Amino acid sequence: MGIIWTIIIGFIAGVIAKFIMPGDNEPSGFIMTTILGIVGAFVASYLGRALGWYGPEEGAGLIGAVVGAIIVLFVYGLVTSRRTT
C-alpha cells in the first residue's frame, strides 16, 4: 500500500508544484505532471530518510512531496534550458 500512497500523493504534489512554479520551459500535460510529482515524492522520501526525518517505512507527506516536486521541476528547467540554448 505504501507505493500506491506515494503515487497518489505524488500526483497531487505534481499538480501543486505546477501551480507554484509555472513556466514556458516546464513539462506540461497530465502524464508529465504525474511523473513529476511521483519523482518528487520519491526524492522527498529518500532525502527525508537520509536526513533522519522519516523512518525506514515512512514516506514523505504532501508538503515534503511538493518540495521534492519543486526541486525536480527546477532541475528539469535547468537541464532543458541548457539543451535549448
Phi and psi in radians as a Rosetta constraint file:
Dihedral C 1 N 2 CA 2 C 2 CIRCULARHARMONIC -1.089 0.35
Dihedral N 2 CA 2 C 2 N 3 CIRCULARHARMONIC -0.732 0.35
Dihedral C 2 N 3 CA 3 C 3 CIRCULARHARMONIC -1.208 0.35
Dihedral N 3 CA 3 C 3 N 4 CIRCULARHARMONIC -0.657 0.35
Dihedral C 3 N 4 CA 4 C 4 CIRCULARHARMONIC -1.152 0.35
Dihedral N 4 CA 4 C 4 N 5 CIRCULARHARMONIC -0.725 0.35
Dihedral C 4 N 5 CA 5 C 5 CIRCULARHARMONIC -1.101 0.35
Dihedral N 5 CA 5 C 5 N 6 CIRCULARHARMONIC -0.704 0.35
Dihedral C 5 N 6 CA 6 C 6 CIRCULARHARMONIC -1.106 0.35
Dihedral N 6 CA 6 C 6 N 7 CIRCULARHARMONIC -0.681 0.35
Dihedral C 6 N 7 CA 7 C 7 CIRCULARHARMONIC -1.150 0.35
Dihedral N 7 CA 7 C 7 N 8 CIRCULARHARMONIC -0.743 0.35
Dihedral C 7 N 8 CA 8 C 8 CIRCULARHARMONIC -1.137 0.35
Dihedral N 8 CA 8 C 8 N 9 CIRCULARHARMONIC -0.835 0.35
Dihedral C 8 N 9 CA 9 C 9 CIRCULARHARMONIC -1.098 0.35
Dihedral N 9 CA 9 C 9 N 10 CIRCULARHARMONIC -0.670 0.35
Dihedral C 9 N 10 CA 10 C 10 CIRCULARHARMONIC -1.093 0.35
Dihedral N 10 CA 10 C 10 N 11 CIRCULARHARMONIC -0.703 0.35
Dihedral C 10 N 11 CA 11 C 11 CIRCULARHARMONIC -1.091 0.35
Dihedral N 11 CA 11 C 11 N 12 CIRCULARHARMONIC -0.831 0.35
Dihedral C 11 N 12 CA 12 C 12 CIRCULARHARMONIC -1.086 0.35
Dihedral N 12 CA 12 C 12 N 13 CIRCULARHARMONIC -0.712 0.35
Dihedral C 12 N 13 CA 13 C 13 CIRCULARHARMONIC -1.126 0.35
Dihedral N 13 CA 13 C 13 N 14 CIRCULARHARMONIC -0.665 0.35
Dihedral C 13 N 14 CA 14 C 14 CIRCULARHARMONIC -1.092 0.35
Dihedral N 14 CA 14 C 14 N 15 CIRCULARHARMONIC -0.736 0.35
Dihedral C 14 N 15 CA 15 C 15 CIRCULARHARMONIC -1.122 0.35
Dihedral N 15 CA 15 C 15 N 16 CIRCULARHARMONIC -0.776 0.35
Dihedral C 15 N 16 CA 16 C 16 CIRCULARHARMONIC -1.130 0.35
Dihedral N 16 CA 16 C 16 N 17 CIRCULARHARMONIC -0.739 0.35
Dihedral C 16 N 17 CA 17 C 17 CIRCULARHARMONIC -1.103 0.35
Dihedral N 17 CA 17 C 17 N 18 CIRCULARHARMONIC -0.647 0.35
Dihedral C 17 N 18 CA 18 C 18 CIRCULARHARMONIC -1.144 0.35
Dihedral N 18 CA 18 C 18 N 19 CIRCULARHARMONIC -0.579 0.35
Dihedral C 18 N 19 CA 19 C 19 CIRCULARHARMONIC -1.264 0.35
Dihedral N 19 CA 19 C 19 N 20 CIRCULARHARMONIC -0.594 0.35
Dihedral C 19 N 20 CA 20 C 20 CIRCULARHARMONIC -1.306 0.35
Dihedral N 20 CA 20 C 20 N 21 CIRCULARHARMONIC -0.720 0.35
Dihedral C 20 N 21 CA 21 C 21 CIRCULARHARMONIC -2.118 0.35
Dihedral N 21 CA 21 C 21 N 22 CIRCULARHARMONIC 1.197 0.35
Dihedral C 21 N 22 CA 22 C 22 CIRCULARHARMONIC -1.317 0.35
Dihedral N 22 CA 22 C 22 N 23 CIRCULARHARMONIC 2.774 0.35
Dihedral C 22 N 23 CA 23 C 23 CIRCULARHARMONIC 3.110 0.35
Dihedral N 23 CA 23 C 23 N 24 CIRCULARHARMONIC 2.868 0.35
Dihedral C 23 N 24 CA 24 C 24 CIRCULARHARMONIC -1.294 0.35
Dihedral N 24 CA 24 C 24 N 25 CIRCULARHARMONIC -0.514 0.35
Dihedral C 24 N 25 CA 25 C 25 CIRCULARHARMONIC -1.625 0.35
Dihedral N 25 CA 25 C 25 N 26 CIRCULARHARMONIC 0.186 0.35
Dihedral C 25 N 26 CA 26 C 26 CIRCULARHARMONIC -1.723 0.35
Dihedral N 26 CA 26 C 26 N 27 CIRCULARHARMONIC 2.706 0.35
Dihedral C 26 N 27 CA 27 C 27 CIRCULARHARMONIC -1.156 0.35
Dihedral N 27 CA 27 C 27 N 28 CIRCULARHARMONIC 2.577 0.35
Dihedral C 27 N 28 CA 28 C 28 CIRCULARHARMONIC -2.257 0.35
Dihedral N 28 CA 28 C 28 N 29 CIRCULARHARMONIC 2.875 0.35
Dihedral C 28 N 29 CA 29 C 29 CIRCULARHARMONIC 1.790 0.35
Dihedral N 29 CA 29 C 29 N 30 CIRCULARHARMONIC 2.781 0.35
Dihedral C 29 N 30 CA 30 C 30 CIRCULARHARMONIC -1.114 0.35
Dihedral N 30 CA 30 C 30 N 31 CIRCULARHARMONIC -0.796 0.35
Dihedral C 30 N 31 CA 31 C 31 CIRCULARHARMONIC -1.170 0.35
Dihedral N 31 CA 31 C 31 N 32 CIRCULARHARMONIC -0.799 0.35
Dihedral C 31 N 32 CA 32 C 32 CIRCULARHARMONIC -1.149 0.35
Dihedral N 32 CA 32 C 32 N 33 CIRCULARHARMONIC -0.656 0.35
Dihedral C 32 N 33 CA 33 C 33 CIRCULARHARMONIC -1.125 0.35
Dihedral N 33 CA 33 C 33 N 34 CIRCULARHARMONIC -0.717 0.35
Dihedral C 33 N 34 CA 34 C 34 CIRCULARHARMONIC -1.122 0.35
Dihedral N 34 CA 34 C 34 N 35 CIRCULARHARMONIC -0.806 0.35
Dihedral C 34 N 35 CA 35 C 35 CIRCULARHARMONIC -1.101 0.35
Dihedral N 35 CA 35 C 35 N 36 CIRCULARHARMONIC -0.753 0.35
Dihedral C 35 N 36 CA 36 C 36 CIRCULARHARMONIC -0.991 0.35
Dihedral N 36 CA 36 C 36 N 37 CIRCULARHARMONIC -0.831 0.35
Dihedral C 36 N 37 CA 37 C 37 CIRCULARHARMONIC -1.172 0.35
Dihedral N 37 CA 37 C 37 N 38 CIRCULARHARMONIC -0.698 0.35
Dihedral C 37 N 38 CA 38 C 38 CIRCULARHARMONIC -1.149 0.35
Dihedral N 38 CA 38 C 38 N 39 CIRCULARHARMONIC -0.780 0.35
Dihedral C 38 N 39 CA 39 C 39 CIRCULARHARMONIC -1.091 0.35
Dihedral N 39 CA 39 C 39 N 40 CIRCULARHARMONIC -0.710 0.35
Dihedral C 39 N 40 CA 40 C 40 CIRCULARHARMONIC -1.087 0.35
Dihedral N 40 CA 40 C 40 N 41 CIRCULARHARMONIC -0.688 0.35
Dihedral C 40 N 41 CA 41 C 41 CIRCULARHARMONIC -1.147 0.35
Dihedral N 41 CA 41 C 41 N 42 CIRCULARHARMONIC -0.717 0.35
Dihedral C 41 N 42 CA 42 C 42 CIRCULARHARMONIC -1.190 0.35
Dihedral N 42 CA 42 C 42 N 43 CIRCULARHARMONIC -0.677 0.35
Dihedral C 42 N 43 CA 43 C 43 CIRCULARHARMONIC -1.086 0.35
Dihedral N 43 CA 43 C 43 N 44 CIRCULARHARMONIC -0.794 0.35
Dihedral C 43 N 44 CA 44 C 44 CIRCULARHARMONIC -1.122 0.35
Dihedral N 44 CA 44 C 44 N 45 CIRCULARHARMONIC -0.698 0.35
Dihedral C 44 N 45 CA 45 C 45 CIRCULARHARMONIC -1.119 0.35
Dihedral N 45 CA 45 C 45 N 46 CIRCULARHARMONIC -0.776 0.35
Dihedral C 45 N 46 CA 46 C 46 CIRCULARHARMONIC -1.127 0.35
Dihedral N 46 CA 46 C 46 N 47 CIRCULARHARMONIC -0.824 0.35
Dihedral C 46 N 47 CA 47 C 47 CIRCULARHARMONIC -1.125 0.35
Dihedral N 47 CA 47 C 47 N 48 CIRCULARHARMONIC -0.668 0.35
Dihedral C 47 N 48 CA 48 C 48 CIRCULARHARMONIC -1.110 0.35
Dihedral N 48 CA 48 C 48 N 49 CIRCULARHARMONIC -0.688 0.35
Dihedral C 48 N 49 CA 49 C 49 CIRCULARHARMONIC -1.208 0.35
Dihedral N 49 CA 49 C 49 N 50 CIRCULARHARMONIC -0.701 0.35
Dihedral C 49 N 50 CA 50 C 50 CIRCULARHARMONIC -1.137 0.35
Dihedral N 50 CA 50 C 50 N 51 CIRCULARHARMONIC -0.585 0.35
Dihedral C 50 N 51 CA 51 C 51 CIRCULARHARMONIC -1.551 0.35
Dihedral N 51 CA 51 C 51 N 52 CIRCULARHARMONIC -0.076 0.35
Dihedral C 51 N 52 CA 52 C 52 CIRCULARHARMONIC 1.477 0.35
Dihedral N 52 CA 52 C 52 N 53 CIRCULARHARMONIC 0.234 0.35
Dihedral C 52 N 53 CA 53 C 53 CIRCULARHARMONIC -1.388 0.35
Dihedral N 53 CA 53 C 53 N 54 CIRCULARHARMONIC -0.525 0.35
Dihedral C 53 N 54 CA 54 C 54 CIRCULARHARMONIC -2.102 0.35
Dihedral N 54 CA 54 C 54 N 55 CIRCULARHARMONIC 2.650 0.35
Dihedral C 54 N 55 CA 55 C 55 CIRCULARHARMONIC -1.355 0.35
Dihedral N 55 CA 55 C 55 N 56 CIRCULARHARMONIC 3.119 0.35
Dihedral C 55 N 56 CA 56 C 56 CIRCULARHARMONIC -1.069 0.35
Dihedral N 56 CA 56 C 56 N 57 CIRCULARHARMONIC -0.582 0.35
Dihedral C 56 N 57 CA 57 C 57 CIRCULARHARMONIC -1.821 0.35
Dihedral N 57 CA 57 C 57 N 58 CIRCULARHARMONIC 0.072 0.35
Dihedral C 57 N 58 CA 58 C 58 CIRCULARHARMONIC -1.585 0.35
Dihedral N 58 CA 58 C 58 N 59 CIRCULARHARMONIC 2.546 0.35
Dihedral C 58 N 59 CA 59 C 59 CIRCULARHARMONIC -1.989 0.35
Dihedral N 59 CA 59 C 59 N 60 CIRCULARHARMONIC 2.974 0.35
Dihedral C 59 N 60 CA 60 C 60 CIRCULARHARMONIC -1.217 0.35
Dihedral N 60 CA 60 C 60 N 61 CIRCULARHARMONIC 2.546 0.35
Dihedral C 60 N 61 CA 61 C 61 CIRCULARHARMONIC -1.428 0.35
Dihedral N 61 CA 61 C 61 N 62 CIRCULARHARMONIC -2.964 0.35
Dihedral C 61 N 62 CA 62 C 62 CIRCULARHARMONIC -1.115 0.35
Dihedral N 62 CA 62 C 62 N 63 CIRCULARHARMONIC -0.764 0.35
Dihedral C 62 N 63 CA 63 C 63 CIRCULARHARMONIC -1.150 0.35
Dihedral N 63 CA 63 C 63 N 64 CIRCULARHARMONIC -0.768 0.35
Dihedral C 63 N 64 CA 64 C 64 CIRCULARHARMONIC -1.089 0.35
Dihedral N 64 CA 64 C 64 N 65 CIRCULARHARMONIC -0.688 0.35
Dihedral C 64 N 65 CA 65 C 65 CIRCULARHARMONIC -1.174 0.35
Dihedral N 65 CA 65 C 65 N 66 CIRCULARHARMONIC -0.647 0.35
Dihedral C 65 N 66 CA 66 C 66 CIRCULARHARMONIC -1.129 0.35
Dihedral N 66 CA 66 C 66 N 67 CIRCULARHARMONIC -0.767 0.35
Dihedral C 66 N 67 CA 67 C 67 CIRCULARHARMONIC -1.080 0.35
Dihedral N 67 CA 67 C 67 N 68 CIRCULARHARMONIC -0.750 0.35
Dihedral C 67 N 68 CA 68 C 68 CIRCULARHARMONIC -1.083 0.35
Dihedral N 68 CA 68 C 68 N 69 CIRCULARHARMONIC -0.715 0.35
Dihedral C 68 N 69 CA 69 C 69 CIRCULARHARMONIC -1.161 0.35
Dihedral N 69 CA 69 C 69 N 70 CIRCULARHARMONIC -0.639 0.35
Dihedral C 69 N 70 CA 70 C 70 CIRCULARHARMONIC -1.145 0.35
Dihedral N 70 CA 70 C 70 N 71 CIRCULARHARMONIC -0.698 0.35
Dihedral C 70 N 71 CA 71 C 71 CIRCULARHARMONIC -1.084 0.35
Dihedral N 71 CA 71 C 71 N 72 CIRCULARHARMONIC -0.802 0.35
Dihedral C 71 N 72 CA 72 C 72 CIRCULARHARMONIC -1.110 0.35
Dihedral N 72 CA 72 C 72 N 73 CIRCULARHARMONIC -0.709 0.35
Dihedral C 72 N 73 CA 73 C 73 CIRCULARHARMONIC -1.119 0.35
Dihedral N 73 CA 73 C 73 N 74 CIRCULARHARMONIC -0.705 0.35
Dihedral C 73 N 74 CA 74 C 74 CIRCULARHARMONIC -1.117 0.35
Dihedral N 74 CA 74 C 74 N 75 CIRCULARHARMONIC -0.804 0.35
Dihedral C 74 N 75 CA 75 C 75 CIRCULARHARMONIC -1.122 0.35
Dihedral N 75 CA 75 C 75 N 76 CIRCULARHARMONIC -0.709 0.35
Dihedral C 75 N 76 CA 76 C 76 CIRCULARHARMONIC -1.040 0.35
Dihedral N 76 CA 76 C 76 N 77 CIRCULARHARMONIC -0.751 0.35
Dihedral C 76 N 77 CA 77 C 77 CIRCULARHARMONIC -1.103 0.35
Dihedral N 77 CA 77 C 77 N 78 CIRCULARHARMONIC -0.678 0.35
Dihedral C 77 N 78 CA 78 C 78 CIRCULARHARMONIC -1.151 0.35
Dihedral N 78 CA 78 C 78 N 79 CIRCULARHARMONIC -0.759 0.35
Dihedral C 78 N 79 CA 79 C 79 CIRCULARHARMONIC -1.163 0.35
Dihedral N 79 CA 79 C 79 N 80 CIRCULARHARMONIC -0.776 0.35
Dihedral C 79 N 80 CA 80 C 80 CIRCULARHARMONIC -1.293 0.35
Dihedral N 80 CA 80 C 80 N 81 CIRCULARHARMONIC -0.506 0.35
Dihedral C 80 N 81 CA 81 C 81 CIRCULARHARMONIC -1.238 0.35
Dihedral N 81 CA 81 C 81 N 82 CIRCULARHARMONIC -0.583 0.35
Dihedral C 81 N 82 CA 82 C 82 CIRCULARHARMONIC -1.206 0.35
Dihedral N 82 CA 82 C 82 N 83 CIRCULARHARMONIC -0.614 0.35
Dihedral C 82 N 83 CA 83 C 83 CIRCULARHARMONIC -1.291 0.35
Dihedral N 83 CA 83 C 83 N 84 CIRCULARHARMONIC -0.552 0.35
Dihedral C 83 N 84 CA 84 C 84 CIRCULARHARMONIC -1.529 0.35
Dihedral N 84 CA 84 C 84 N 85 CIRCULARHARMONIC -0.288 0.35
